[in-house]
Amino acid sequence: MEYLTFGKYTWYVWSSAALTFVVLGANIFLARRRLQLHIEKARRRLATEEV
């Protein structure tokens, strides 16, 4: 477990790492949702144009 500690900076390193992962995860999640909404909107528009 010695390599998991960075002395007095341990809490700072781990909190910043956790924050980075949370932000990245949220961005990916939101981007995927936005993309899905965009695709569904485009599909609906295509469907209405075809009829």
C-alpha positions as semicolon CSV with decimal commas, in nm:
position;residue;x (nm);y (nm);z (nm)
1;M;0,000;0,000;0,000
2;E;0,306;0,221;0,021
3;Y;0,279;0,329;-0,344
4;L;-0,078;0,451;-0,287
5;T;0,037;0,725;-0,051
6;F;0,197;1,051;-0,162
7;G;0,282;1,182;0,184
8;K;0,090;1,497;0,276
9;Y;-0,043;1,527;-0,081
10;T;-0,232;1,194;-0,069
11;W;-0,576;1,349;-0,012
12;Y;-0,514;1,610;-0,280
13;V;-0,399;1,358;-0,542
14;W;-0,683;1,114;-0,477
15;S;-0,954;1,381;-0,457
16;S;-0,838;1,540;-0,783
17;A;-0,821;1,198;-0,949
18;A;-1,173;1,112;-0,830
19;L;-1,301;1,451;-0,946
20;T;-1,143;1,400;-1,288
21;F;-1,307;1,059;-1,327
22;V;-1,645;1,198;-1,220
23;V;-1,623;1,487;-1,466
24;L;-1,510;1,260;-1,750
25;G;-1,785;1,010;-1,676
26;A;-2,049;1,283;-1,666
27;N;-1,926;1,433;-1,993
28;I;-1,929;1,096;-2,170
29;F;-2,276;1,018;-2,031
30;L;-2,418;1,354;-2,137
31;A;-2,254;1,339;-2,480
32;R;-2,398;0,992;-2,546
33;R;-2,746;1,105;-2,440
34;R;-2,727;1,418;-2,654
35;L;-2,611;1,211;-2,951
36;Q;-2,895;0,963;-2,903
37;L;-3,151;1,244;-2,884
38;H;-3,004;1,400;-3,198
39;I;-3,019;1,068;-3,387
40;E;-3,380;1,008;-3,282
41;K;-3,477;1,359;-3,389
42;A;-3,310;1,307;-3,728
43;R;-3,484;0,971;-3,769
44;R;-3,821;1,125;-3,695
45;R;-3,757;1,404;-3,943
46;L;-3,660;1,150;-4,210
47;A;-3,969;0,943;-4,137
48;T;-4,199;1,244;-4,171
49;E;-4,029;1,353;-4,494
50;E;-4,066;1,010;-4,653
51;V;-4,442;0,993;-4,599
